[in-house]
Amino acid sequence: MEEEGNCGRFGCYEFVFPITIQFPDETTSEVDDYAGLRTAIADWREANPEAEDRPTLAFPLDVMDEEGAIITVEDRAGLIELRRACRRDFFQRKRAKRAKHRGERCFKPVYPLTLDLPDGGTITAENPRSLKLQLRAWRSENPGSEERPTLAFPIDVEYQDGTIVNVASAEEMTALKEDCAAAEED
């Protein structure tokens, strides 16, 4: 699912959690992070060993680009467009490294997060669920908006080792993401 949209550690985008996955038997599961995504799929496969079809992402969903813009993906075609627009070549990474770190992020945002809205307003989210709900509410109130909400910098991010770093701009966020990808290639 990460590869499908170039999302996650090796891609250009991050899922805005929680996201919902739909299983071939029409059941769904809402997950709060990449580890939860991996666990939900593994649990379903264990309970349904005869199933041949794969789980899919439920739409709409939100992703965040490297500069902090929130992008709403309405359907699979929109996800494919994102993948094509990604300048980082997710699929050319060494499979072993990708498999080793699938479901991990180099860093994650520290909540609360504030987003700047195109109309000059802001929203503040205390957790991923709050962010998702507020983004959905904003989209339903602004269906024709071509502009997207963006992260209000500075923000803090937490690395896997617990270190917290302050990120002052979209450019710094992009550099952090690129540093994470480069570290995995070494």
Backbone as CSV, one residue per row, in Angstrom:
resi,resn,N_x,N_y,N_z,CA_x,CA_y,CA_z,C_x,C_y,C_z
1,MET,0.824,-1.189,0.000,0.000,0.000,0.000,0.870,1.256,0.000
2,GLU,1.986,1.203,0.706,2.901,2.338,0.704,3.461,2.571,-0.690
3,GLU,3.872,1.508,-1.348,4.439,1.627,-2.683,3.414,2.170,-3.679
4,GLU,2.177,1.810,-3.503,1.121,2.202,-4.433,1.055,3.720,-4.617
5,GLY,1.309,4.465,-3.559,1.241,5.916,-3.656,2.547,6.620,-3.343
6,ASN,3.655,5.856,-3.292,4.951,6.419,-2.898,4.850,7.088,-1.532
7,CYS,4.235,6.386,-0.593,4.055,6.897,0.763,4.997,6.184,1.727
8,GLY,5.304,6.845,2.808,6.131,6.227,3.834,7.576,6.658,3.739
9,ARG,8.408,5.923,4.405,9.807,6.265,4.576,10.553,6.512,3.266
10,PHE,10.268,5.756,2.243,11.012,5.877,0.994,10.277,6.677,-0.064
11,GLY,9.123,7.182,0.240,8.335,7.895,-0.749,8.348,9.396,-0.555
12,CYS,7.560,10.064,-1.363,7.437,11.521,-1.305,6.331,11.971,-0.356
13,TYR,5.483,11.053,0.073,4.307,11.414,0.853,4.232,10.581,2.126
14,GLU,3.478,11.093,3.086,3.172,10.361,4.321,1.659,10.274,4.421
15,PHE,1.160,9.112,4.808,-0.263,9.006,5.085,-0.592,9.897,6.265
16,VAL,-1.752,10.547,6.238,-2.268,11.269,7.397,-3.182,10.270,8.103
17,PHE,-2.689,9.753,9.211,-3.443,8.748,9.964,-4.472,9.410,10.847
18,PRO,-5.542,8.698,11.183,-5.807,7.303,10.848,-6.295,7.156,9.408
19,ILE,-6.014,5.972,8.842,-6.535,5.617,7.534,-7.352,4.335,7.688
20,THR,-8.185,4.083,6.704,-9.012,2.879,6.733,-8.583,1.971,5.596
21,ILE,-8.476,0.685,5.908,-8.202,-0.298,4.876,-9.423,-1.188,4.728
22,GLN,-9.661,-1.608,3.495,-10.807,-2.467,3.211,-10.289,-3.820,2.758
23,PHE,-10.841,-4.861,3.365,-10.426,-6.217,3.048,-11.342,-6.804,1.984
24,PRO,-10.890,-7.846,1.292,-11.693,-8.452,0.230,-13.071,-8.935,0.683
25,ASP,-13.228,-9.228,1.963,-14.538,-9.681,2.454,-15.444,-8.509,2.831
26,GLU,-15.043,-7.280,2.427,-15.802,-6.043,2.658,-15.721,-5.516,4.084
27,THR,-14.954,-6.169,4.963,-14.736,-5.615,6.296,-13.677,-4.523,6.185
28,THR,-13.643,-3.653,7.182,-12.657,-2.575,7.193,-11.958,-2.523,8.538
29,SER,-10.835,-1.830,8.545,-10.095,-1.612,9.779,-9.469,-0.228,9.710
30,GLU,-9.631,0.542,10.764,-8.995,1.851,10.839,-7.698,1.685,11.616
31,VAL,-6.616,2.212,11.058,-5.301,2.070,11.688,-4.710,3.448,11.957
32,ASP,-3.909,3.524,13.014,-3.363,4.797,13.467,-1.926,5.070,13.055
33,ASP,-1.254,4.065,12.488,0.136,4.258,12.079,0.557,3.118,11.162
34,TYR,1.794,3.203,10.672,2.284,2.184,9.749,2.357,0.812,10.405
35,ALA,2.758,0.759,11.660,2.821,-0.522,12.366,1.420,-1.127,12.495
36,GLY,0.424,-0.298,12.783,-0.950,-0.769,12.873,-1.464,-1.277,11.537
37,LEU,-1.033,-0.638,10.454,-1.402,-1.075,9.112,-0.872,-2.479,8.855
38,ARG,0.400,-2.663,9.161,1.037,-3.961,8.965,0.363,-5.035,9.819
39,THR,0.070,-4.715,11.067,-0.552,-5.672,11.984,-1.961,-6.042,11.542
40,ALA,-2.755,-5.055,11.141,-4.131,-5.327,10.712,-4.160,-6.259,9.503
41,ILE,-3.260,-6.031,8.564,-3.211,-6.878,7.375,-2.759,-8.291,7.745
42,ALA,-1.732,-8.388,8.571,-1.242,-9.706,8.986,-2.321,-10.475,9.751
43,ASP,-3.029,-9.795,10.638,-4.101,-10.451,11.408,-5.216,-10.941,10.491
44,TRP,-5.592,-10.105,9.509,-6.654,-10.504,8.600,-6.226,-11.703,7.756
45,ARG,-4.993,-11.663,7.271,-4.507,-12.786,6.446,-4.447,-14.072,7.258
46,GLU,-4.060,-13.974,8.507,-4.017,-15.154,9.371,-5.417,-15.726,9.568
47,ALA,-6.410,-14.851,9.704,-7.792,-15.290,9.896,-8.449,-15.729,8.586
48,ASN,-7.864,-15.363,7.449,-8.439,-15.670,6.131,-7.363,-16.248,5.209
49,PRO,-6.785,-17.392,5.555,-5.657,-17.915,4.772,-6.011,-18.298,3.342
50,GLU,-7.279,-18.546,3.080,-7.695,-18.947,1.735,-7.906,-17.757,0.804
51,ALA,-7.927,-16.567,1.327,-8.186,-15.369,0.520,-7.054,-15.137,-0.479
52,GLU,-7.428,-14.830,-1.707,-6.447,-14.560,-2.748,-6.308,-13.071,-3.040
53,ASP,-7.378,-12.315,-2.833,-7.332,-10.881,-3.090,-6.634,-10.152,-1.955
54,ARG,-6.119,-8.980,-2.276,-5.390,-8.168,-1.293,-6.283,-7.078,-0.716
55,PRO,-5.960,-6.638,0.495,-6.677,-5.484,1.044,-6.325,-4.227,0.242
56,THR,-7.200,-3.231,0.318,-6.984,-1.976,-0.397,-7.199,-0.796,0.550
57,LEU,-6.739,0.346,0.133,-6.979,1.567,0.890,-8.410,2.022,0.654
58,ALA,-9.042,2.544,1.692,-10.377,3.124,1.556,-10.205,4.620,1.271
59,PHE,-10.960,5.115,0.331,-10.879,6.520,-0.071,-12.120,7.251,0.391
60,PRO,-12.064,8.554,0.581,-10.895,9.408,0.410,-9.926,9.235,1.571
61,LEU,-8.672,9.596,1.317,-7.656,9.621,2.365,-6.772,10.825,2.126
62,ASP,-6.036,11.187,3.151,-5.153,12.348,3.052,-3.714,11.895,3.154
63,VAL,-2.851,12.580,2.412,-1.416,12.393,2.516,-0.779,13.766,2.673
64,MET,0.426,13.772,3.209,1.169,15.019,3.371,2.393,14.937,2.477
65,ASP,2.633,15.985,1.684,3.823,15.975,0.844,5.026,16.456,1.646
66,GLU,6.177,16.497,0.999,7.419,16.831,1.698,7.452,18.250,2.230
67,GLU,6.661,19.139,1.649,6.631,20.519,2.119,5.562,20.745,3.178
68,GLY,4.791,19.713,3.489,3.774,19.833,4.516,2.378,20.124,3.996
69,ALA,2.185,20.132,2.693,0.845,20.346,2.136,0.027,19.072,2.292
70,ILE,-1.212,19.238,2.684,-2.123,18.112,2.842,-2.859,17.913,1.521
71,ILE,-2.790,16.705,0.983,-3.406,16.385,-0.295,-4.487,15.335,-0.043
72,THR,-5.688,15.615,-0.501,-6.774,14.654,-0.389,-6.782,13.789,-1.638
73,VAL,-6.760,12.490,-1.423,-6.782,11.533,-2.520,-8.177,10.921,-2.538
74,GLU,-8.908,11.187,-3.610,-10.308,10.771,-3.697,-10.498,9.323,-4.133
75,ASP,-9.532,8.796,-4.911,-9.702,7.447,-5.440,-8.350,6.886,-5.868
76,ARG,-8.362,5.658,-6.360,-7.129,4.986,-6.768,-6.425,5.757,-7.881
77,ALA,-7.176,6.343,-8.799,-6.574,7.128,-9.879,-5.779,8.304,-9.308
78,GLY,-6.303,8.943,-8.270,-5.582,10.040,-7.627,-4.296,9.567,-6.981
79,LEU,-4.312,8.365,-6.428,-3.111,7.794,-5.819,-2.062,7.506,-6.890
80,ILE,-2.508,7.020,-8.021,-1.589,6.747,-9.131,-0.972,8.049,-9.635
81,GLU,-1.762,9.121,-9.706,-1.230,10.427,-10.109,-0.145,10.897,-9.147
82,LEU,-0.365,10.702,-7.857,0.650,11.089,-6.874,1.935,10.312,-7.099
83,ARG,1.793,9.029,-7.326,2.978,8.198,-7.532,3.763,8.689,-8.735
84,ARG,3.068,9.029,-9.783,3.750,9.518,-10.994,4.432,10.866,-10.745
85,ALA,3.847,11.688,-9.887,4.403,13.018,-9.614,5.597,12.972,-8.669
86,CYS,5.774,11.853,-8.005,6.858,11.735,-7.024,8.201,11.691,-7.729
87,ARG,9.091,12.563,-7.322,10.399,12.590,-7.975,11.343,11.537,-7.413
88,ARG,11.028,11.026,-6.252,11.864,10.007,-5.639,11.426,8.645,-6.178
89,ASP,12.336,7.864,-6.656,11.995,6.601,-7.300,11.916,5.470,-6.286
90,PHE,10.782,5.353,-5.665,10.516,4.353,-4.630,10.857,2.950,-5.107
91,PHE,10.493,2.628,-6.325,10.599,1.263,-6.805,12.019,0.846,-7.161
92,GLN,12.941,1.793,-7.274,14.305,1.438,-7.617,15.183,1.195,-6.383
93,ARG,14.638,1.382,-5.204,15.385,1.104,-3.979,15.630,-0.388,-3.886
94,LYS,16.655,-0.741,-3.166,16.924,-2.166,-2.991,15.792,-2.793,-2.205
95,ARG,15.248,-3.868,-2.721,14.112,-4.532,-2.072,14.415,-4.922,-0.640
96,ALA,15.601,-5.405,-0.377,15.924,-5.849,0.985,15.817,-4.698,1.976
97,LYS,16.323,-3.543,1.599,16.244,-2.398,2.504,14.809,-1.951,2.675
98,ARG,14.048,-1.941,1.572,12.669,-1.531,1.652,11.878,-2.492,2.529
99,ALA,12.082,-3.770,2.340,11.352,-4.766,3.129,11.747,-4.691,4.596
100,LYS,13.009,-4.461,4.860,13.492,-4.394,6.239,12.822,-3.262,7.008
101,HIS,12.572,-2.152,6.342,12.055,-0.973,7.032,10.615,-0.636,6.691
102,ARG,9.932,-1.522,5.973,8.546,-1.250,5.626,7.746,-1.050,6.912
103,GLY,6.898,-0.071,6.894,6.067,0.195,8.060,6.735,1.086,9.084
104,GLU,7.921,1.563,8.793,8.614,2.446,9.726,8.711,3.836,9.116
105,ARG,8.824,4.795,9.992,9.100,6.152,9.554,10.373,6.584,10.253
106,CYS,11.144,7.375,9.582,12.363,7.900,10.179,11.995,8.848,11.323
107,PHE,10.929,9.608,11.114,10.449,10.524,12.147,8.949,10.671,12.008
108,LYS,8.323,11.185,13.054,6.886,11.442,13.015,6.626,12.810,13.626
109,PRO,5.543,13.454,13.225,5.244,14.782,13.774,4.827,14.669,15.235
110,VAL,5.154,15.690,15.984,4.739,15.777,17.387,3.490,16.659,17.430
111,TYR,2.436,16.139,18.005,1.186,16.882,18.125,1.229,17.727,19.378
112,PRO,0.503,18.852,19.387,-0.463,19.333,18.396,0.232,19.906,17.169
113,LEU,-0.480,19.822,16.044,-0.039,20.406,14.779,-1.023,21.493,14.376
114,THR,-0.479,22.547,13.819,-1.329,23.613,13.297,-1.169,23.637,11.790
115,LEU,-2.290,23.786,11.100,-2.275,23.902,9.645,-2.809,25.265,9.259
116,ASP,-2.143,25.869,8.272,-2.613,27.124,7.695,-3.593,26.789,6.583
117,LEU,-4.737,27.453,6.613,-5.760,27.235,5.600,-5.621,28.275,4.494
118,PRO,-6.033,27.939,3.283,-5.904,28.879,2.170,-6.602,30.217,2.400
119,ASP,-7.657,30.234,3.216,-8.386,31.481,3.458,-7.757,32.331,4.553
120,GLY,-6.592,31.910,5.065,-5.902,32.669,6.102,-6.176,32.166,7.505
121,GLY,-7.121,31.278,7.678,-7.413,30.697,8.987,-6.447,29.571,9.326
122,THR,-6.623,29.020,10.489,-5.805,27.887,10.920,-6.692,26.846,11.597
123,ILE,-6.185,25.627,11.633,-6.780,24.585,12.460,-5.656,23.961,13.263
124,THR,-5.972,23.563,14.472,-4.996,22.902,15.327,-5.537,21.534,15.689
125,ALA,-4.703,20.535,15.493,-5.095,19.153,15.774,-4.256,18.621,16.928
126,GLU,-4.932,18.040,17.892,-4.257,17.486,19.067,-3.734,16.073,18.840
127,ASN,-4.246,15.410,17.798,-3.844,14.031,17.515,-4.205,13.719,16.067
128,PRO,-3.761,12.571,15.557,-4.051,12.246,14.156,-5.542,12.202,13.829
129,ARG,-6.350,11.670,14.708,-7.798,11.585,14.454,-8.401,12.973,14.326
130,SER,-8.012,13.873,15.214,-8.501,15.246,15.160,-8.104,15.900,13.839
131,LEU,-6.881,15.657,13.395,-6.412,16.210,12.129,-7.276,15.708,10.976
132,LYS,-7.520,14.419,10.943,-8.326,13.841,9.871,-9.737,14.427,9.865
133,LEU,-10.360,14.502,11.019,-11.729,15.019,11.104,-11.808,16.487,10.695
134,GLN,-10.839,17.271,11.147,-10.853,18.690,10.789,-10.586,18.911,9.299
135,LEU,-9.716,18.095,8.720,-9.459,18.207,7.288,-10.700,17.842,6.484
136,ARG,-11.387,16.799,6.900,-12.625,16.414,6.211,-13.667,17.515,6.304
137,ALA,-13.794,18.111,7.489,-14.763,19.200,7.665,-14.394,20.381,6.766
138,TRP,-13.118,20.733,6.709,-12.686,21.845,5.876,-12.978,21.556,4.406
139,ARG,-12.659,20.333,3.956,-12.910,19.966,2.556,-14.390,20.050,2.212
140,SER,-15.251,19.586,3.124,-16.678,19.624,2.823,-17.200,21.062,2.773
141,GLU,-16.571,21.964,3.505,-16.957,23.375,3.486,-16.326,24.142,2.322
142,ASN,-15.287,23.578,1.715,-14.556,24.246,0.631,-14.329,23.295,-0.539
143,PRO,-15.387,22.754,-1.116,-15.215,21.707,-2.135,-14.502,22.153,-3.406
144,GLY,-14.540,23.412,-3.745,-13.914,23.868,-4.987,-12.523,24.440,-4.805
145,SER,-11.997,24.414,-3.626,-10.695,25.041,-3.371,-9.573,24.304,-4.091
146,GLU,-8.808,25.043,-4.874,-7.642,24.482,-5.549,-6.435,24.465,-4.618
147,GLU,-6.419,25.369,-3.647,-5.309,25.428,-2.698,-5.533,24.411,-1.590
148,ARG,-4.445,24.050,-0.920,-4.513,23.031,0.117,-4.032,23.598,1.446
149,PRO,-4.541,23.028,2.541,-3.975,23.381,3.840,-2.508,22.944,3.896
150,THR,-1.700,23.680,4.630,-0.282,23.340,4.781,0.105,23.411,6.249
151,LEU,1.161,22.689,6.589,1.667,22.752,7.954,2.121,24.165,8.266
152,ALA,1.839,24.594,9.484,2.326,25.887,9.953,3.648,25.606,10.673
153,PHE,4.719,26.086,10.105,6.038,25.883,10.703,6.318,26.999,11.684
154,PRO,7.113,26.731,12.697,7.894,25.521,12.937,7.036,24.420,13.562
155,ILE,7.501,23.171,13.367,6.898,22.019,14.033,8.020,21.195,14.652
156,ASP,7.654,20.321,15.560,8.613,19.372,16.114,8.345,18.012,15.510
157,VAL,9.430,17.260,15.273,9.313,15.873,14.836,10.129,15.017,15.787
158,GLU,9.693,13.774,15.932,10.384,12.844,16.819,10.972,11.711,16.001
159,TYR,12.290,11.519,16.142,12.962,10.412,15.471,12.660,9.110,16.211
160,GLN,12.951,7.985,15.564,12.679,6.680,16.155,13.376,6.495,17.498
161,ASP,14.516,7.136,17.708,15.243,6.986,18.972,14.719,7.911,20.070
162,GLY,13.655,8.666,19.781,13.061,9.556,20.771,13.564,10.986,20.723
163,THR,14.566,11.257,19.922,15.099,12.607,19.784,14.057,13.499,19.113
164,ILE,13.859,14.681,19.674,12.912,15.635,19.093,13.703,16.768,18.456
165,VAL,13.314,17.083,17.214,13.986,18.123,16.442,12.954,19.139,15.997
166,ASN,13.316,20.407,16.063,12.448,21.472,15.596,12.717,21.704,14.118
167,VAL,11.655,21.723,13.316,11.755,21.945,11.877,11.143,23.310,11.595
168,ALA,11.951,24.208,11.064,11.542,25.596,10.918,10.819,25.915,9.616
169,SER,10.943,25.047,8.598,10.363,25.403,7.301,10.077,24.158,6.474
170,ALA,9.349,24.375,5.388,9.064,23.289,4.452,10.356,22.766,3.840
171,GLU,11.301,23.662,3.588,12.579,23.242,3.021,13.331,22.322,3.983
172,GLU,13.294,22.652,5.281,13.938,21.785,6.272,13.240,20.426,6.347
173,MET,11.914,20.424,6.211,11.171,19.163,6.235,11.584,18.288,5.059
174,THR,11.696,18.892,3.881,12.122,18.152,2.701,13.525,17.591,2.910
175,ALA,14.423,18.396,3.465,15.796,17.945,3.708,15.827,16.775,4.699
176,LEU,14.992,16.826,5.748,14.947,15.716,6.705,14.501,14.435,6.022
177,LYS,13.479,14.518,5.209,12.965,13.348,4.502,14.034,12.782,3.567
178,GLU,14.725,13.656,2.852,15.780,13.201,1.948,16.939,12.584,2.721
179,ASP,17.282,13.147,3.881,18.341,12.586,4.721,17.967,11.186,5.193
180,CYS,16.711,10.981,5.531,16.253,9.653,5.961,16.409,8.645,4.839
181,ALA,16.005,9.041,3.633,16.106,8.136,2.483,17.565,7.841,2.154
182,ALA,18.416,8.877,2.237,19.836,8.690,1.928,20.506,7.782,2.964
183,ALA,20.125,7.915,4.221,20.713,7.080,5.284,20.399,5.614,5.046
184,GLU,19.240,5.323,4.480,18.854,3.933,4.223,19.633,3.341,3.053
185,GLU,20.102,4.196,2.140,20.849,3.692,0.999,22.268,3.312,1.380
186,ASP,22.772,3.871,2.471,24.158,3.579,2.897,24.310,2.199,3.460
